[in-house]
Amino acid sequence: MKVAELVEDRMDDWNKLEAFCNMLESRRRTKLTGDDLVCFASLYRAACADLALATAQQLPASMVHYLHHLVGRAHNQLYRSRRFEFSAWRVELLENVPRRLFHDGSLRLAFLLFWGGFFAAMFLASSWSPIPTFAEQVLGEEAIVMYDRMYDSPINASGQSTGTEFAMFGFYSLHNPSIGLRCFAMGLLFGVGGLFATLFNAISLGTMFGYMTTVPHGDNFLHFVTAHAPFEMTAIVLSAAAGMRLGFALVDTGGLGRRESIELAAREVMPIVGASLILFFLAALIEGFISPAALPYEVKAAVCSCSILLLLLYFVVLGYAKQETTQ
């Protein structure tokens, strides 16, 4: 094939493709119509074929170099990375995600099981006291002694910064998610493990809260846990629910193969996992800087109240806002 013939036959298309590249690179992409984009893709494929032909026929290096450059430019525009679109993310985070979370059956079950078990255990630990007490039966004497030693003195009685806030924040950032990871892993046992993990954590935490209401130093305990408790407990429930959702997908495949059922469930639990990680981070932030600080209890109670309101706003109000959209 003669070079002159190839150039004469294809130059118009190359010029059109180059014009498209110039337009897209100048950020005037919105001016392209649907037909223009189809034409652009067709010209790109043709240029790729021309490049392969020029390389195979060992045509002049200048032509091969020109086509390499043109195809590269067109490829970068056709398969360019999507720009961050704030409006799209706002809709996803403030509308779609809360709605999916609100209508997730596994999450509802986990919340019901956790808070039911928590308040039942808290009531029994604070009011029912045969020998041995309910708290001793659930937590064990060693754990009770440990909690008594941890909270036998007021939180940061000196009123001064200890200088360990960042270290504690780092510790809680690693320790708290590890609890959620165990709950998530337990849920993979056909969902039953998740039910057990949720109920176990609910009874353990509820018993500890209930026991602390019966001892003189219980105020020290409340002074420390009040601020970060809503985010941390909710994150634990979310982690267990995510694992349960995957575990249930192994049992109830909905007519799909087990692999397809797991893949579908994995996509559906991503918002739950993301929400739990964010809440664990926020809980660690509060637990590292606010919970151990010598602040008035009213301040920590206010942080707790704001946290609860934010959780209700996101999971209930935003999730319930548009019921007509399916899960």
C-alpha positions as YAML, in Angstrom:
chain: A
units: angstrom
residues:
- id: 1
  name: MET
  ca: [0.00, 0.00, 0.00]
- id: 2
  name: LYS
  ca: [1.32, 3.41, -0.96]
- id: 3
  name: VAL
  ca: [1.69, 5.93, 1.81]
- id: 4
  name: ALA
  ca: [0.16, 8.69, -0.30]
- id: 5
  name: GLU
  ca: [-2.96, 6.62, -0.94]
- id: 6
  name: LEU
  ca: [-3.45, 5.81, 2.73]
- id: 7
  name: VAL
  ca: [-2.98, 9.42, 3.75]
- id: 8
  name: GLU
  ca: [-5.39, 10.64, 1.08]
- id: 9
  name: ASP
  ca: [-8.07, 8.11, 1.99]
- id: 10
  name: ARG
  ca: [-7.85, 8.50, 5.75]
- id: 11
  name: MET
  ca: [-6.69, 12.06, 6.40]
- id: 12
  name: ASP
  ca: [-10.21, 13.50, 6.62]
- id: 13
  name: ASP
  ca: [-11.16, 11.01, 9.34]
- id: 14
  name: TRP
  ca: [-7.91, 11.66, 11.22]
- id: 15
  name: ASN
  ca: [-8.56, 15.38, 11.11]
- id: 16
  name: LYS
  ca: [-12.10, 14.87, 12.43]
- id: 17
  name: LEU
  ca: [-10.80, 12.67, 15.25]
- id: 18
  name: GLU
  ca: [-8.16, 15.25, 16.11]
- id: 19
  name: ALA
  ca: [-10.82, 17.97, 16.17]
- id: 20
  name: PHE
  ca: [-12.91, 15.90, 18.57]
- id: 21
  name: CYS
  ca: [-9.85, 15.41, 20.80]
- id: 22
  name: ASN
  ca: [-9.17, 19.14, 20.81]
- id: 23
  name: MET
  ca: [-12.76, 19.87, 21.78]
- id: 24
  name: LEU
  ca: [-12.80, 17.29, 24.59]
- id: 25
  name: GLU
  ca: [-9.43, 18.33, 25.94]
- id: 26
  name: SER
  ca: [-10.61, 21.94, 26.09]
- id: 27
  name: ARG
  ca: [-13.41, 20.84, 28.47]
- id: 28
  name: ARG
  ca: [-16.20, 21.61, 26.01]
- id: 29
  name: ARG
  ca: [-17.48, 18.07, 26.23]
- id: 30
  name: THR
  ca: [-21.01, 19.16, 26.92]
- id: 31
  name: LYS
  ca: [-21.23, 20.55, 23.39]
- id: 32
  name: LEU
  ca: [-21.02, 17.06, 21.89]
- id: 33
  name: THR
  ca: [-24.35, 15.47, 21.03]
- id: 34
  name: GLY
  ca: [-25.10, 11.79, 21.22]
- id: 35
  name: ASP
  ca: [-24.46, 11.41, 17.48]
- id: 36
  name: ASP
  ca: [-21.13, 13.21, 17.89]
- id: 37
  name: LEU
  ca: [-20.04, 10.78, 20.58]
- id: 38
  name: VAL
  ca: [-21.01, 7.80, 18.41]
- id: 39
  name: CYS
  ca: [-19.02, 9.30, 15.52]
- id: 40
  name: PHE
  ca: [-16.06, 9.91, 17.83]
- id: 41
  name: ALA
  ca: [-16.04, 6.28, 18.96]
- id: 42
  name: SER
  ca: [-16.25, 5.08, 15.34]
- id: 43
  name: LEU
  ca: [-13.35, 7.30, 14.28]
- id: 44
  name: TYR
  ca: [-11.30, 6.04, 17.23]
- id: 45
  name: ARG
  ca: [-11.81, 2.40, 16.22]
- id: 46
  name: ALA
  ca: [-10.89, 3.21, 12.63]
- id: 47
  name: ALA
  ca: [-7.73, 5.00, 13.75]
- id: 48
  name: CYS
  ca: [-6.76, 1.95, 15.82]
- id: 49
  name: ALA
  ca: [-7.11, -0.20, 12.69]
- id: 50
  name: ASP
  ca: [-5.04, 2.31, 10.69]
- id: 51
  name: LEU
  ca: [-2.32, 2.21, 13.35]
- id: 52
  name: ALA
  ca: [-2.23, -1.58, 13.29]
- id: 53
  name: LEU
  ca: [-2.02, -1.54, 9.48]
- id: 54
  name: ALA
  ca: [0.72, 1.11, 9.43]
- id: 55
  name: THR
  ca: [2.76, -0.87, 11.95]
- id: 56
  name: ALA
  ca: [2.31, -4.17, 10.10]
- id: 57
  name: GLN
  ca: [3.19, -2.64, 6.71]
- id: 58
  name: GLN
  ca: [6.20, -0.83, 8.22]
- id: 59
  name: LEU
  ca: [5.04, 2.52, 6.91]
- id: 60
  name: PRO
  ca: [7.17, 5.61, 7.64]
- id: 61
  name: ALA
  ca: [7.99, 6.16, 11.32]
- id: 62
  name: SER
  ca: [6.53, 9.67, 11.19]
- id: 63
  name: MET
  ca: [3.10, 8.31, 10.24]
- id: 64
  name: VAL
  ca: [3.22, 5.57, 12.87]
- id: 65
  name: HIS
  ca: [4.23, 8.14, 15.48]
- id: 66
  name: TYR
  ca: [1.38, 10.46, 14.44]
- id: 67
  name: LEU
  ca: [-1.21, 7.67, 14.66]
- id: 68
  name: HIS
  ca: [0.19, 6.51, 18.01]
- id: 69
  name: HIS
  ca: [-0.23, 10.01, 19.36]
- id: 70
  name: LEU
  ca: [-3.72, 10.43, 17.88]
- id: 71
  name: VAL
  ca: [-4.98, 7.06, 19.14]
- id: 72
  name: GLY
  ca: [-3.53, 7.78, 22.58]
- id: 73
  name: ARG
  ca: [-5.32, 11.13, 22.79]
- id: 74
  name: ALA
  ca: [-8.60, 9.62, 21.66]
- id: 75
  name: HIS
  ca: [-8.27, 6.70, 24.07]
- id: 76
  name: ASN
  ca: [-7.67, 9.06, 27.01]
- id: 77
  name: GLN
  ca: [-10.84, 10.97, 26.18]
- id: 78
  name: LEU
  ca: [-13.02, 7.95, 25.42]
- id: 79
  name: TYR
  ca: [-12.00, 6.11, 28.60]
- id: 80
  name: ARG
  ca: [-11.24, 9.13, 30.74]
- id: 81
  name: SER
  ca: [-11.79, 8.94, 34.50]
- id: 82
  name: ARG
  ca: [-15.13, 10.22, 35.65]
- id: 83
  name: ARG
  ca: [-14.91, 13.57, 37.34]
- id: 84
  name: PHE
  ca: [-16.14, 13.92, 40.87]
- id: 85
  name: GLU
  ca: [-19.73, 15.11, 40.72]
- id: 86
  name: PHE
  ca: [-20.85, 16.58, 44.01]
- id: 87
  name: SER
  ca: [-24.53, 16.48, 43.15]
- id: 88
  name: ALA
  ca: [-24.41, 12.77, 42.28]
- id: 89
  name: TRP
  ca: [-22.60, 11.93, 45.52]
- id: 90
  name: ARG
  ca: [-25.01, 14.06, 47.51]
- id: 91
  name: VAL
  ca: [-27.93, 12.07, 46.11]
- id: 92
  name: GLU
  ca: [-26.12, 8.79, 46.78]
- id: 93
  name: LEU
  ca: [-25.07, 9.57, 50.35]
- id: 94
  name: LEU
  ca: [-28.13, 11.50, 51.53]
- id: 95
  name: GLU
  ca: [-30.91, 9.71, 49.65]
- id: 96
  name: ASN
  ca: [-30.02, 6.32, 48.21]
- id: 97
  name: VAL
  ca: [-27.80, 4.97, 51.01]
- id: 98
  name: PRO
  ca: [-30.13, 5.90, 53.92]
- id: 99
  name: ARG
  ca: [-33.07, 4.44, 52.02]
- id: 100
  name: ARG
  ca: [-31.29, 1.14, 51.41]
- id: 101
  name: LEU
  ca: [-30.21, 0.96, 55.04]
- id: 102
  name: PHE
  ca: [-33.69, 1.75, 56.32]
- id: 103
  name: HIS
  ca: [-35.27, -1.02, 54.24]
- id: 104
  name: ASP
  ca: [-32.59, -3.64, 54.91]
- id: 105
  name: GLY
  ca: [-34.22, -6.53, 56.77]
- id: 106
  name: SER
  ca: [-30.97, -7.80, 58.28]
- id: 107
  name: LEU
  ca: [-30.20, -4.38, 59.70]
- id: 108
  name: ARG
  ca: [-33.65, -4.08, 61.24]
- id: 109
  name: LEU
  ca: [-33.28, -7.52, 62.81]
- id: 110
  name: ALA
  ca: [-29.85, -6.67, 64.19]
- id: 111
  name: PHE
  ca: [-31.08, -3.40, 65.73]
- id: 112
  name: LEU
  ca: [-34.09, -5.09, 67.30]
- id: 113
  name: LEU
  ca: [-32.03, -7.95, 68.69]
- id: 114
  name: PHE
  ca: [-29.24, -5.71, 70.00]
- id: 115
  name: TRP
  ca: [-31.31, -3.08, 71.76]
- id: 116
  name: GLY
  ca: [-33.81, -5.63, 73.05]
- id: 117
  name: GLY
  ca: [-31.01, -7.69, 74.58]
- id: 118
  name: PHE
  ca: [-29.19, -4.60, 75.82]
- id: 119
  name: PHE
  ca: [-32.07, -3.12, 77.77]
- id: 120
  name: ALA
  ca: [-33.20, -6.52, 79.09]
- id: 121
  name: ALA
  ca: [-29.70, -7.27, 80.41]
- id: 122
  name: MET
  ca: [-29.34, -3.76, 81.80]
- id: 123
  name: PHE
  ca: [-32.61, -4.12, 83.71]
- id: 124
  name: LEU
  ca: [-31.68, -7.53, 85.13]
- id: 125
  name: ALA
  ca: [-28.19, -6.41, 86.14]
- id: 126
  name: SER
  ca: [-29.50, -3.34, 87.94]
- id: 127
  name: SER
  ca: [-32.53, -4.84, 89.73]
- id: 128
  name: TRP
  ca: [-32.25, -8.61, 89.96]
- id: 129
  name: SER
  ca: [-29.63, -9.62, 92.52]
- id: 130
  name: PRO
  ca: [-29.69, -13.22, 93.74]
- id: 131
  name: ILE
  ca: [-26.38, -14.79, 94.81]
- id: 132
  name: PRO
  ca: [-24.44, -14.82, 92.55]
- id: 133
  name: THR
  ca: [-25.78, -11.70, 90.95]
- id: 134
  name: PHE
  ca: [-26.84, -11.51, 87.30]
- id: 135
  name: ALA
  ca: [-23.79, -9.38, 86.52]
- id: 136
  name: GLU
  ca: [-21.44, -11.96, 88.04]
- id: 137
  name: GLN
  ca: [-23.11, -14.74, 86.10]
- id: 138
  name: VAL
  ca: [-22.75, -12.89, 82.79]
- id: 139
  name: LEU
  ca: [-19.48, -11.01, 83.15]
- id: 140
  name: GLY
  ca: [-17.64, -13.10, 85.74]
- id: 141
  name: GLU
  ca: [-16.05, -11.93, 88.96]
- id: 142
  name: GLU
  ca: [-12.70, -11.06, 87.33]
- id: 143
  name: ALA
  ca: [-14.33, -8.75, 84.80]
- id: 144
  name: ILE
  ca: [-16.35, -7.02, 87.53]
- id: 145
  name: VAL
  ca: [-13.20, -6.44, 89.60]
- id: 146
  name: MET
  ca: [-11.49, -5.03, 86.52]
- id: 147
  name: TYR
  ca: [-14.34, -2.61, 85.81]
- id: 148
  name: ASP
  ca: [-14.38, -1.52, 89.46]
- id: 149
  name: ARG
  ca: [-10.68, -0.69, 89.29]
- id: 150
  name: MET
  ca: [-11.00, 1.13, 85.98]
- id: 151
  name: TYR
  ca: [-13.69, 3.49, 87.21]
- id: 152
  name: ASP
  ca: [-13.02, 3.79, 90.93]
- id: 153
  name: SER
  ca: [-11.69, 7.34, 90.53]
- id: 154
  name: PRO
  ca: [-13.10, 10.36, 88.66]
- id: 155
  name: ILE
  ca: [-12.21, 10.79, 85.01]
- id: 156
  name: ASN
  ca: [-9.08, 12.97, 84.67]
- id: 157
  name: ALA
  ca: [-9.48, 14.42, 88.14]
- id: 158
  name: SER
  ca: [-6.56, 16.80, 87.62]
- id: 159
  name: GLY
  ca: [-8.50, 18.69, 84.97]
- id: 160
  name: GLN
  ca: [-5.39, 18.90, 82.80]
- id: 161
  name: SER
  ca: [-4.72, 17.36, 79.41]
- id: 162
  name: THR
  ca: [-2.88, 14.06, 79.77]
- id: 163
  name: GLY
  ca: [-1.07, 14.45, 76.46]
- id: 164
  name: THR
  ca: [-2.15, 10.96, 75.39]
- id: 165
  name: GLU
  ca: [-5.27, 11.93, 73.47]
- id: 166
  name: PHE
  ca: [-3.79, 11.20, 70.05]
- id: 167
  name: ALA
  ca: [-2.37, 7.88, 71.26]
- id: 168
  name: MET
  ca: [-5.74, 6.87, 72.67]
- id: 169
  name: PHE
  ca: [-7.46, 7.98, 69.47]
- id: 170
  name: GLY
  ca: [-5.10, 5.73, 67.51]
- id: 171
  name: PHE
  ca: [-5.73, 2.83, 69.88]
- id: 172
  name: TYR
  ca: [-9.49, 3.13, 69.68]
- id: 173
  name: SER
  ca: [-9.33, 3.56, 65.89]
- id: 174
  name: LEU
  ca: [-7.80, 0.08, 65.69]
- id: 175
  name: HIS
  ca: [-9.46, -1.62, 68.65]
- id: 176
  name: ASN
  ca: [-13.10, -0.65, 68.05]
- id: 177
  name: PRO
  ca: [-13.24, -1.74, 64.38]
- id: 178
  name: SER
  ca: [-11.71, -5.08, 65.43]
- id: 179
  name: ILE
  ca: [-14.88, -5.70, 67.48]
- id: 180
  name: GLY
  ca: [-16.97, -4.93, 64.43]
- id: 181
  name: LEU
  ca: [-14.80, -7.20, 62.28]
- id: 182
  name: ARG
  ca: [-15.41, -10.12, 64.65]
- id: 183
  name: CYS
  ca: [-19.16, -9.46, 64.52]
- id: 184
  name: PHE
  ca: [-19.00, -9.30, 60.72]
- id: 185
  name: ALA
  ca: [-17.04, -12.55, 60.50]
- id: 186
  name: MET
  ca: [-19.46, -14.32, 62.82]
- id: 187
  name: GLY
  ca: [-22.34, -13.29, 60.57]
- id: 188
  name: LEU
  ca: [-20.80, -15.23, 57.68]
- id: 189
  name: LEU
  ca: [-21.74, -18.46, 59.50]
- id: 190
  name: PHE
  ca: [-25.04, -18.65, 57.60]
- id: 191
  name: GLY
  ca: [-26.31, -15.59, 59.50]
- id: 192
  name: VAL
  ca: [-26.72, -17.56, 62.72]
- id: 193
  name: GLY
  ca: [-23.28, -16.51, 63.91]
- id: 194
  name: GLY
  ca: [-24.27, -12.89, 63.42]
- id: 195
  name: LEU
  ca: [-27.36, -13.37, 65.54]
- id: 196
  name: PHE
  ca: [-25.22, -14.84, 68.30]
- id: 197
  name: ALA
  ca: [-22.58, -12.08, 68.06]
- id: 198
  name: THR
  ca: [-25.24, -9.37, 68.17]
- id: 199
  name: LEU
  ca: [-26.99, -10.87, 71.17]
- id: 200
  name: PHE
  ca: [-23.70, -11.60, 72.97]
- id: 201
  name: ASN
  ca: [-22.49, -8.01, 72.64]
- id: 202
  name: ALA
  ca: [-25.91, -6.67, 73.61]
- id: 203
  name: ILE
  ca: [-26.08, -8.74, 76.80]
- id: 204
  name: SER
  ca: [-22.46, -8.02, 77.74]
- id: 205
  name: LEU
  ca: [-22.76, -4.27, 77.26]
- id: 206
  name: GLY
  ca: [-26.21, -4.09, 78.83]
- id: 207
  name: THR
  ca: [-25.03, -6.03, 81.87]
- id: 208
  name: MET
  ca: [-22.02, -3.75, 82.29]
- id: 209
  name: PHE
  ca: [-24.19, -0.62, 82.07]
- id: 210
  name: GLY
  ca: [-26.72, -2.11, 84.49]
- id: 211
  name: TYR
  ca: [-24.07, -3.16, 87.00]
- id: 212
  name: MET
  ca: [-22.49, 0.29, 86.99]
- id: 213
  name: THR
  ca: [-25.79, 1.81, 88.08]
- id: 214
  name: THR
  ca: [-25.59, -0.19, 91.33]
- id: 215
  name: VAL
  ca: [-22.11, 0.87, 92.51]
- id: 216
  name: PRO
  ca: [-20.96, 4.18, 94.05]
- id: 217
  name: HIS
  ca: [-18.46, 4.87, 91.26]
- id: 218
  name: GLY
  ca: [-21.03, 4.36, 88.52]
- id: 219
  name: ASP
  ca: [-20.99, 8.09, 87.78]
- id: 220
  name: ASN
  ca: [-17.35, 7.81, 86.71]
- id: 221
  name: PHE
  ca: [-18.31, 5.10, 84.23]
- id: 222
  name: LEU
  ca: [-21.15, 7.16, 82.78]
- id: 223
  name: HIS
  ca: [-18.89, 10.19, 82.63]
- id: 224
  name: PHE
  ca: [-16.56, 8.27, 80.33]
- id: 225
  name: VAL
  ca: [-18.91, 6.28, 78.07]
- id: 226
  name: THR
  ca: [-21.83, 8.66, 77.56]
- id: 227
  name: ALA
  ca: [-20.36, 10.76, 74.76]
- id: 228
  name: HIS
  ca: [-19.12, 8.00, 72.43]
- id: 229
  name: ALA
  ca: [-21.59, 5.20, 73.20]
- id: 230
  name: PRO
  ca: [-24.21, 5.97, 70.48]
- id: 231
  name: PHE
  ca: [-21.76, 5.89, 67.57]
- id: 232
  name: GLU
  ca: [-19.81, 2.88, 68.86]
- id: 233
  name: MET
  ca: [-22.83, 0.72, 69.64]
- id: 234
  name: THR
  ca: [-24.51, 1.56, 66.34]
- id: 235
  name: ALA
  ca: [-21.31, 0.69, 64.46]
- id: 236
  name: ILE
  ca: [-21.22, -2.72, 66.18]
- id: 237
  name: VAL
  ca: [-24.81, -3.41, 65.12]
- id: 238
  name: LEU
  ca: [-24.07, -2.36, 61.54]
- id: 239
  name: SER
  ca: [-21.05, -4.67, 61.37]
- id: 240
  name: ALA
  ca: [-23.07, -7.62, 62.62]
- id: 241
  name: ALA
  ca: [-25.89, -6.84, 60.19]
- id: 242
  name: ALA
  ca: [-23.48, -6.74, 57.24]
- id: 243
  name: GLY
  ca: [-22.14, -10.17, 58.10]
- id: 244
  name: MET
  ca: [-25.63, -11.53, 58.66]
- id: 245
  name: ARG
  ca: [-26.72, -10.25, 55.26]
- id: 246
  name: LEU
  ca: [-23.95, -12.22, 53.56]
- id: 247
  name: GLY
  ca: [-24.57, -15.26, 55.74]
- id: 248
  name: PHE
  ca: [-28.29, -15.30, 54.94]
- id: 249
  name: ALA
  ca: [-27.41, -15.07, 51.23]
- id: 250
  name: LEU
  ca: [-25.79, -18.49, 51.54]
- id: 251
  name: VAL
  ca: [-29.04, -19.97, 52.83]
- id: 252
  name: ASP
  ca: [-31.69, -18.04, 50.89]
- id: 253
  name: THR
  ca: [-30.29, -17.55, 47.39]
- id: 254
  name: GLY
  ca: [-33.55, -16.34, 45.87]
- id: 255
  name: GLY
  ca: [-33.24, -18.80, 43.01]
- id: 256
  name: LEU
  ca: [-29.69, -17.72, 42.16]
- id: 257
  name: GLY
  ca: [-26.55, -19.78, 42.43]
- id: 258
  name: ARG
  ca: [-24.67, -19.36, 45.71]
- id: 259
  name: ARG
  ca: [-21.90, -17.39, 44.03]
- id: 260
  name: GLU
  ca: [-24.33, -14.99, 42.35]
- id: 261
  name: SER
  ca: [-26.29, -14.65, 45.60]
- id: 262
  name: ILE
  ca: [-23.14, -13.75, 47.54]
- id: 263
  name: GLU
  ca: [-22.04, -11.25, 44.88]
- id: 264
  name: LEU
  ca: [-25.44, -9.55, 44.97]
- id: 265
  name: ALA
  ca: [-25.46, -9.46, 48.78]
- id: 266
  name: ALA
  ca: [-21.90, -8.09, 48.83]
- id: 267
  name: ARG
  ca: [-22.96, -5.13, 46.73]
- id: 268
  name: GLU
  ca: [-25.95, -4.53, 48.99]
- id: 269
  name: VAL
  ca: [-23.92, -4.56, 52.23]
- id: 270
  name: MET
  ca: [-21.33, -2.04, 51.06]
- id: 271
  name: PRO
  ca: [-23.35, 0.94, 52.41]
- id: 272
  name: ILE
  ca: [-23.68, -0.84, 55.76]
- id: 273
  name: VAL
  ca: [-19.95, -1.51, 55.96]
- id: 274
  name: GLY
  ca: [-19.14, 2.06, 54.96]
- id: 275
  name: ALA
  ca: [-21.50, 3.48, 57.55]
- id: 276
  name: SER
  ca: [-20.04, 1.27, 60.29]
- id: 277
  name: LEU
  ca: [-16.48, 2.36, 59.48]
- id: 278
  name: ILE
  ca: [-17.46, 6.03, 59.61]
- id: 279
  name: LEU
  ca: [-19.21, 5.55, 62.95]
- id: 280
  name: PHE
  ca: [-16.25, 3.64, 64.40]
- id: 281
  name: PHE
  ca: [-13.99, 6.52, 63.38]
- id: 282
  name: LEU
  ca: [-16.29, 9.12, 64.94]
- id: 283
  name: ALA
  ca: [-16.59, 7.04, 68.11]
- id: 284
  name: ALA
  ca: [-12.80, 6.74, 68.37]
- id: 285
  name: LEU
  ca: [-12.45, 10.49, 67.86]
- id: 286
  name: ILE
  ca: [-14.88, 11.21, 70.70]
- id: 287
  name: GLU
  ca: [-13.47, 8.47, 72.93]
- id: 288
  name: GLY
  ca: [-9.94, 9.75, 72.49]
- id: 289
  name: PHE
  ca: [-10.53, 13.47, 73.00]
- id: 290
  name: ILE
  ca: [-13.89, 14.10, 74.71]
- id: 291
  name: SER
  ca: [-14.69, 11.06, 76.86]
- id: 292
  name: PRO
  ca: [-11.51, 11.22, 79.02]
- id: 293
  name: ALA
  ca: [-11.57, 15.03, 79.30]
- id: 294
  name: ALA
  ca: [-12.52, 16.80, 82.53]
- id: 295
  name: LEU
  ca: [-15.57, 18.38, 80.93]
- id: 296
  name: PRO
  ca: [-18.90, 18.88, 82.70]
- id: 297
  name: TYR
  ca: [-21.16, 15.89, 82.30]
- id: 298
  name: GLU
  ca: [-23.73, 18.16, 80.65]
- id: 299
  name: VAL
  ca: [-21.31, 18.70, 77.77]
- id: 300
  name: LYS
  ca: [-20.84, 14.97, 77.23]
- id: 301
  name: ALA
  ca: [-24.57, 14.39, 77.51]
- id: 302
  name: ALA
  ca: [-25.06, 17.06, 74.86]
- id: 303
  name: VAL
  ca: [-22.59, 15.26, 72.57]
- id: 304
  name: CYS
  ca: [-24.52, 12.03, 73.17]
- id: 305
  name: SER
  ca: [-27.84, 13.72, 72.38]
- id: 306
  name: CYS
  ca: [-26.49, 15.27, 69.17]
- id: 307
  name: SER
  ca: [-25.09, 11.89, 68.13]
- id: 308
  name: ILE
  ca: [-28.45, 10.20, 68.66]
- id: 309
  name: LEU
  ca: [-30.24, 12.92, 66.71]
- id: 310
  name: LEU
  ca: [-27.79, 12.56, 63.80]
- id: 311
  name: LEU
  ca: [-28.26, 8.79, 63.77]
- id: 312
  name: LEU
  ca: [-32.05, 9.13, 63.78]
- id: 313
  name: LEU
  ca: [-31.90, 11.77, 61.07]
- id: 314
  name: TYR
  ca: [-29.72, 9.66, 58.78]
- id: 315
  name: PHE
  ca: [-31.08, 6.17, 59.35]
- id: 316
  name: VAL
  ca: [-34.75, 6.95, 59.98]
- id: 317
  name: VAL
  ca: [-35.76, 10.36, 58.65]
- id: 318
  name: LEU
  ca: [-33.72, 10.26, 55.42]
- id: 319
  name: GLY
  ca: [-34.33, 6.54, 55.00]
- id: 320
  name: TYR
  ca: [-38.08, 6.84, 55.39]
- id: 321
  name: ALA
  ca: [-38.37, 10.01, 53.27]
- id: 322
  name: LYS
  ca: [-39.09, 8.31, 49.93]
- id: 323
  name: GLN
  ca: [-40.74, 4.99, 50.51]
- id: 324
  name: GLU
  ca: [-41.80, 4.65, 46.90]
- id: 325
  name: THR
  ca: [-38.25, 3.74, 45.91]
- id: 326
  name: THR
  ca: [-37.68, 0.03, 46.27]
- id: 327
  name: GLN
  ca: [-34.86, -1.42, 48.28]
...
